[in-house]
C-alpha cells in the first residue's frame, strides 16, 4: 500500500459534519445519517470515487439545483411476500435503498429469497453498501443501478448507458465478506471526477472519442461526456479484440433490470437535463436481490465453502515479482484496518469543498488540515 501523504479527518468529525450539512439542506436527520454512512463506507473501503469527495457535487449541489429532493417520499407501488416495487419520487436514492434492503432482508429470512426494484430514484452511493447489508445478516446480496449515459456499446462511440455496476456480496467464514463492486466500464465516472480533482490524467484506452480515438485529460473528459462527444469504454476495452462486448453485455443487463422491472426510465432519459439543456430529475432505477443460504445448504456450509474458495485462490501460484493474490473485498477490508483509527484522507479538492460548505452554512467546524 502506497504511503498516504494527505491529511486525515477523524471519522466522527466528517460524519457529524455531513449529517449537519445534509440537515441544513433539508434532509431529515435520520435520513442524513444514512446518507453520511453510505458515503463514509466508501471511504472506509478506500473507494474514494464514491466517498466524501462526492458529498458536495453529487448531493448538495443537486439539491440546490433542484434535481434531487431532500425529503424522500417512498411509495410502495407493488408488494408480494417475496418482492417489492418502490417509487422514490426523486428523493435521496440512499434512503430509498436502505428501506428496500431492510424489507428484502426480512422477506428473504422468511421466504428464502426476495427481490425488489426502485424507480424515479437518484444516485444511491456505493453499490457494495447494499449488497453488504445482506451479507452482514448471513445472506447473499446482489444489486445494480443504471445511471446517466457514459458507456458506448461495442463498435460505437456514443455514450448510451451508465457505468452500471453489477455487485455481489457473500458471507464467508473470514473476517470480511466476498464483495465484488465495480462498474461495467473500465473506469467509472466517479474515478474520472476524482482524477480531475487531484489533477491527474485518466489512463489511455478508458475513453473513446467521437472520432474513435481516445483522450486522457480528466477535466476535458468530464466535459465531453456531458457534451456527448466522448464515452467510456466497457470492461474489456474498445472493440471486441479484448472482449469489450462482455462489459457492454453486462452493462446492458444492468440497464434492463434497473428499468424494465419497474417500467422506469433508461439510457438517454437519465441525463439530468432536458432537450433545451435545463436541469431535470434523473429518474434512476435500482434492483436488489437477497438470498438466504439456509434455504439451500445452510449458512455455515456456505460460509466455509466460500472461505475455502477464497483461501485457495489466494494460496495459488503467484506471478513473478508478485507477493500476494487478493480476493474481492480483501483490499477494502485492509483499507479499513489501516484507516479505522486514522480517519479519512482528504485531498485538496475535498478540503476545498468541506470549507466551502462549512462557510456557506456557518457550521462550527475546524478541520485538522487547517492547522
C-alpha positions as CSV (number, residue, x, y, z in Angstrom):
1,X,0.0,0.0,0.0
2,X,1.4,3.4,-1.0
3,X,2.3,5.8,1.8
4,X,-0.5,8.2,2.5
5,X,0.6,11.9,2.3
6,X,-2.9,13.5,2.5
7,X,-4.1,14.8,5.9
8,X,-6.8,12.8,7.7
9,X,-10.1,14.0,9.1
10,X,-11.5,11.8,12.0
11,X,-14.5,9.7,11.1
12,X,-16.7,11.2,13.7
13,X,-15.9,14.7,12.6
14,X,-16.6,14.1,8.9
15,X,-19.7,12.1,9.7
16,X,-21.1,14.7,12.0
17,X,-20.3,17.4,9.5
18,X,-22.0,15.7,6.6
19,X,-25.1,15.0,8.7
20,X,-25.3,18.6,9.9
21,X,-24.8,19.9,6.3
22,X,-27.4,17.5,4.9
23,X,-29.9,18.6,7.5
24,X,-29.3,22.3,6.7
25,X,-30.1,21.4,3.1
26,X,-33.4,20.0,4.2
27,X,-32.7,16.3,4.6
28,X,-34.4,14.9,7.7
29,X,-31.7,14.0,10.3
30,X,-32.4,10.2,10.3
31,X,-32.1,10.2,6.5
32,X,-29.0,12.4,6.7
33,X,-27.3,9.8,9.0
34,X,-28.0,7.0,6.4
35,X,-26.6,9.2,3.6
36,X,-23.4,10.1,5.5
37,X,-22.8,6.5,6.5
38,X,-23.0,5.3,2.9
39,X,-20.5,8.0,1.8
40,X,-18.2,7.1,4.7
41,X,-18.4,3.4,3.9
42,X,-16.9,4.1,0.5
43,X,-14.0,6.0,2.2
44,X,-13.7,3.2,4.7
45,X,-13.1,0.7,1.9
46,X,-10.7,3.0,0.1
47,X,-13.1,3.5,-2.8
48,X,-12.7,7.3,-2.9
49,X,-14.6,7.7,-6.2
50,X,-17.9,7.4,-4.2
51,X,-16.9,8.8,-0.8
52,X,-16.8,12.2,0.8
53,X,-15.4,13.7,-2.4
54,X,-18.9,13.3,-3.9
55,X,-20.7,14.8,-0.9
56,X,-20.9,18.4,-2.3
57,X,-21.1,17.9,-6.1
58,X,-23.4,14.9,-6.4
59,X,-25.7,15.5,-3.4
60,X,-25.7,19.1,-2.0
61,X,-25.2,20.8,-5.4
62,X,-28.0,18.7,-6.9
63,X,-30.3,19.6,-4.0
64,X,-29.5,23.2,-4.6
65,X,-30.0,22.8,-8.4
66,X,-33.4,21.1,-7.9
67,X,-32.5,17.8,-9.4
68,X,-32.6,15.9,-6.1
69,X,-35.3,16.2,-3.4
70,X,-34.0,16.4,0.1
71,X,-37.1,14.7,1.6
72,X,-37.7,11.2,0.3
73,X,-41.3,10.2,-0.2
74,X,-41.2,6.4,-0.6
75,X,-44.2,4.8,-2.3
76,X,-44.7,1.1,-2.3
77,X,-46.1,0.5,-5.8
78,X,-46.4,-3.2,-5.5
79,X,-45.6,-5.8,-2.9
80,X,-45.8,-9.6,-2.6
81,X,-44.3,-11.9,0.1
82,X,-41.1,-12.0,-1.9
83,X,-41.0,-8.8,-4.0
84,X,-41.2,-5.0,-3.6
85,X,-41.5,-2.3,-6.3
86,X,-40.9,1.2,-5.0
87,X,-41.1,4.7,-6.3
88,X,-38.6,7.1,-4.7
89,X,-40.2,10.2,-6.2
90,X,-36.7,11.7,-7.0
91,X,-35.7,11.7,-3.3
92,X,-32.4,10.5,-1.8
93,X,-31.6,7.2,-3.5
94,X,-29.6,6.1,-0.5
95,X,-32.7,6.5,1.8
96,X,-35.0,4.6,-0.5
97,X,-32.4,1.8,-1.0
98,X,-31.9,1.5,2.8
99,X,-35.7,1.0,3.2
100,X,-35.7,-1.5,0.3
101,X,-32.9,-3.6,1.8
102,X,-34.5,-3.7,5.2
103,X,-37.7,-5.0,3.6
104,X,-35.9,-7.6,1.4
105,X,-33.7,-8.9,4.2
106,X,-36.8,-9.6,6.3
107,X,-38.6,-11.2,3.4
108,X,-35.6,-13.4,2.5
109,X,-35.3,-14.6,6.0
110,X,-38.9,-15.7,6.0
111,X,-39.2,-17.0,2.4
112,X,-35.7,-17.9,1.3
113,X,-35.2,-15.2,-1.3
114,X,-36.6,-11.8,-2.2
115,X,-36.1,-9.2,-4.9
116,X,-37.0,-5.5,-5.4
117,X,-36.6,-2.6,-7.7
118,X,-36.8,1.2,-7.3
119,X,-37.8,3.8,-10.0
120,X,-37.6,7.5,-10.0
121,X,-34.6,7.5,-7.8
122,X,-31.2,9.3,-7.6
123,X,-27.6,8.3,-7.0
124,X,-27.6,5.5,-4.4
125,X,-23.9,5.7,-3.4
126,X,-21.6,2.8,-3.3
127,X,-23.4,-0.3,-4.6
128,X,-21.5,-2.6,-2.3
129,X,-23.1,-0.9,0.7
130,X,-26.5,-2.5,-0.2
131,X,-25.1,-6.0,-1.0
132,X,-23.1,-5.9,2.2
133,X,-26.2,-5.1,4.2
134,X,-27.3,-8.6,3.2
135,X,-24.0,-10.3,3.9
136,X,-23.9,-8.9,7.4
137,X,-27.1,-10.7,8.0
138,X,-25.7,-14.0,6.7
139,X,-27.5,-13.5,3.4
140,X,-26.3,-13.2,-0.3
141,X,-26.8,-9.7,-1.7
142,X,-27.0,-8.6,-5.4
143,X,-27.7,-5.1,-6.7
144,X,-27.2,-2.9,-9.7
145,X,-28.2,0.6,-10.9
146,X,-28.4,2.5,-14.1
147,X,-27.0,6.0,-14.3
148,X,-26.6,9.0,-16.7
149,X,-25.2,7.8,-20.0
150,X,-21.5,7.2,-20.1
151,X,-20.7,3.9,-21.8
152,X,-20.6,3.4,-25.5
153,X,-21.7,0.0,-27.0
154,X,-19.0,-2.1,-28.6
155,X,-18.2,-0.7,-32.1
156,X,-20.0,2.6,-31.1
157,X,-18.7,6.0,-29.9
158,X,-22.0,7.4,-28.4
159,X,-22.4,7.3,-24.6
160,X,-25.6,5.3,-24.2
161,X,-25.6,3.5,-20.8
162,X,-24.4,4.4,-17.4
163,X,-21.4,2.9,-15.7
164,X,-24.0,0.4,-14.3
165,X,-22.3,-1.6,-11.5
166,X,-23.3,-5.3,-11.1
167,X,-22.5,-6.0,-7.4
168,X,-22.4,-9.2,-5.2
169,X,-21.6,-9.7,-1.6
170,X,-21.4,-13.1,0.1
171,X,-20.8,-14.0,3.7
172,X,-17.7,-16.1,4.4
173,X,-16.0,-17.7,7.5
174,X,-13.3,-15.0,7.3
175,X,-13.2,-11.5,8.8
176,X,-14.7,-9.9,5.7
177,X,-17.3,-10.9,3.1
178,X,-16.6,-11.7,-0.6
179,X,-17.7,-8.4,-2.2
180,X,-17.3,-7.6,-5.9
181,X,-18.4,-4.0,-6.5
182,X,-17.3,-2.5,-9.8
183,X,-18.6,-0.6,-12.8
184,X,-19.2,-2.3,-16.2
185,X,-16.8,0.3,-17.8
186,X,-13.0,0.1,-17.5
187,X,-13.1,3.2,-15.3
188,X,-16.2,4.7,-13.6
189,X,-17.2,8.3,-14.0
190,X,-16.6,8.9,-10.3
191,X,-13.0,7.8,-10.7
192,X,-12.5,10.4,-13.5
193,X,-14.1,13.0,-11.3
194,X,-11.5,12.0,-8.6
195,X,-8.7,12.3,-11.2
196,X,-9.9,15.7,-12.2
197,X,-10.0,16.9,-8.6
198,X,-6.5,15.7,-8.0
199,X,-5.1,17.0,-11.3
200,X,-4.4,13.5,-12.6
201,X,-4.8,12.1,-16.1
202,X,-7.2,9.3,-16.9
203,X,-5.3,6.2,-18.2
204,X,-5.3,5.9,-22.0
205,X,-7.8,3.5,-23.5
206,X,-10.5,4.1,-21.0
207,X,-12.4,6.7,-23.1
208,X,-13.4,6.7,-26.7
209,X,-14.0,10.0,-28.6
210,X,-16.5,10.6,-31.4
211,X,-13.8,10.0,-34.0
212,X,-12.8,6.7,-32.5
213,X,-9.7,8.0,-30.7
214,X,-9.0,8.3,-27.0
215,X,-8.2,11.1,-24.6
216,X,-6.7,11.3,-21.1
217,X,-7.4,14.9,-19.9
218,X,-9.7,14.2,-17.0
219,X,-11.4,17.6,-16.9
220,X,-12.0,17.6,-20.6
221,X,-13.3,14.0,-20.5
222,X,-16.0,15.1,-18.0
223,X,-17.0,18.0,-20.2
224,X,-17.0,15.8,-23.3
225,X,-19.1,13.1,-21.5
226,X,-21.7,15.8,-20.8
227,X,-21.5,17.1,-24.4
228,X,-21.8,13.6,-25.8
229,X,-18.5,13.8,-27.7
230,X,-16.8,11.1,-25.7
231,X,-17.8,7.9,-24.0
232,X,-16.4,5.4,-21.5
233,X,-15.2,2.1,-22.9
234,X,-16.9,-1.0,-21.4
235,X,-14.9,-3.6,-19.5
236,X,-12.7,-5.4,-22.0
237,X,-12.0,-2.2,-23.9
238,X,-12.7,-0.7,-27.3
239,X,-13.9,-3.2,-29.9
240,X,-14.0,-7.0,-29.5
241,X,-10.3,-8.0,-29.7
242,X,-10.1,-7.8,-25.9
243,X,-13.7,-8.8,-25.4
244,X,-15.2,-5.4,-24.8
245,X,-18.6,-7.0,-25.8
246,X,-18.6,-8.7,-22.3
247,X,-18.6,-5.4,-20.4
248,X,-21.1,-4.0,-22.9
249,X,-23.4,-7.0,-22.4
250,X,-23.2,-6.8,-18.6
251,X,-23.9,-3.1,-18.7
252,X,-27.0,-3.8,-20.8
253,X,-28.1,-6.4,-18.3
254,X,-28.0,-3.8,-15.5
255,X,-29.7,-1.2,-17.7
256,X,-32.6,-3.6,-18.5
257,X,-33.1,-4.9,-14.9
258,X,-32.9,-1.3,-13.5
259,X,-35.6,-0.1,-15.8
260,X,-37.7,-3.0,-17.0
261,X,-38.6,-4.4,-13.6
262,X,-40.3,-1.1,-12.7
263,X,-41.2,0.2,-16.2
264,X,-38.8,3.1,-15.4
265,X,-36.6,5.4,-17.4
266,X,-33.4,4.3,-19.1
267,X,-30.4,5.5,-21.1
268,X,-30.8,8.9,-22.7
269,X,-33.7,9.8,-20.4
270,X,-31.3,9.8,-17.5
271,X,-29.0,12.7,-18.5
272,X,-30.3,15.1,-15.8
273,X,-31.1,17.7,-18.5
274,X,-34.0,18.3,-20.8
275,X,-33.8,18.8,-24.6
276,X,-33.2,22.5,-24.0
277,X,-30.3,21.8,-21.6
278,X,-32.2,22.7,-18.5
279,X,-31.7,20.6,-15.3
280,X,-34.3,18.0,-14.7
281,X,-34.7,15.0,-12.4
282,X,-32.5,11.9,-13.1
283,X,-35.2,9.2,-12.6
284,X,-32.7,6.4,-12.0
285,X,-33.6,2.8,-11.3
286,X,-32.0,0.2,-9.0
287,X,-32.6,-3.5,-8.5
288,X,-31.8,-5.7,-5.5
289,X,-31.9,-9.5,-4.8
290,X,-31.3,-11.2,-1.4
291,X,-30.9,-15.0,-0.9
292,X,-30.8,-16.9,2.4
293,X,-28.3,-19.8,2.2
294,X,-30.3,-21.6,4.9
295,X,-32.8,-22.3,2.2
296,X,-30.0,-24.2,0.3
297,X,-27.1,-25.9,2.0
298,X,-27.2,-23.9,5.2
299,X,-25.3,-20.7,6.3
300,X,-22.3,-22.5,7.9
301,X,-21.7,-24.7,4.9
302,X,-22.0,-21.8,2.6
303,X,-19.6,-19.6,4.6
304,X,-17.0,-22.3,4.9
305,X,-17.1,-23.2,1.2
306,X,-16.9,-19.6,0.2
307,X,-14.0,-19.1,2.5
308,X,-12.2,-22.2,1.3
309,X,-12.5,-21.0,-2.3
310,X,-11.1,-17.6,-1.4
311,X,-8.2,-19.1,0.6
312,X,-7.4,-21.5,-2.3
313,X,-7.3,-18.6,-4.7
314,X,-5.0,-16.5,-2.5
315,X,-2.7,-19.5,-2.0
316,X,-2.4,-20.3,-5.7
317,X,0.9,-19.7,-7.6
318,X,1.8,-16.1,-7.9
319,X,3.2,-14.3,-11.0
320,X,6.9,-13.4,-10.9
321,X,7.5,-10.3,-8.8
322,X,4.2,-10.6,-7.0
323,X,4.0,-11.4,-3.4
324,X,0.2,-11.5,-2.9
325,X,-3.1,-12.5,-4.5
326,X,-6.3,-10.9,-3.3
327,X,-9.9,-11.9,-3.4
328,X,-12.8,-9.5,-3.8
329,X,-13.4,-7.5,-0.6
330,X,-10.0,-8.1,0.9
331,X,-8.3,-4.9,-0.2
332,X,-11.3,-3.0,1.0
333,X,-11.1,-4.7,4.4
334,X,-7.3,-3.9,4.6
335,X,-8.1,-0.3,3.8
336,X,-10.4,-0.2,6.8
337,X,-7.8,-1.8,9.0
338,X,-5.4,1.0,8.0
339,X,-7.9,3.8,8.3
340,X,-10.2,3.0,11.2
341,X,-8.0,4.8,13.8
342,X,-6.7,7.5,11.4
343,X,-9.8,8.8,9.7
344,X,-10.5,9.6,6.1
345,X,-7.7,11.1,4.0
346,X,-8.8,14.2,2.1
347,X,-7.0,15.7,-0.9
348,X,-7.0,19.4,-1.9
349,X,-10.3,19.2,-3.8
350,X,-12.2,17.7,-1.0
351,X,-10.7,20.1,1.5
352,X,-11.9,23.0,-0.6
353,X,-15.4,21.5,-0.7
354,X,-15.6,21.0,3.0
355,X,-14.5,24.5,3.7
356,X,-16.9,25.9,1.1
357,X,-19.9,24.1,2.6
358,X,-18.9,24.9,6.2
359,X,-18.6,28.6,5.5
360,X,-21.8,28.7,3.4
361,X,-23.8,27.2,6.2
362,X,-21.9,28.7,9.1
363,X,-21.2,25.4,10.7
364,X,-18.9,25.3,13.8
365,X,-16.1,23.0,12.4
366,X,-12.4,23.4,12.3
367,X,-10.7,20.7,10.2
368,X,-7.3,19.3,11.1
369,X,-5.9,20.2,7.6
370,X,-6.4,23.9,8.5
371,X,-3.8,23.8,11.3
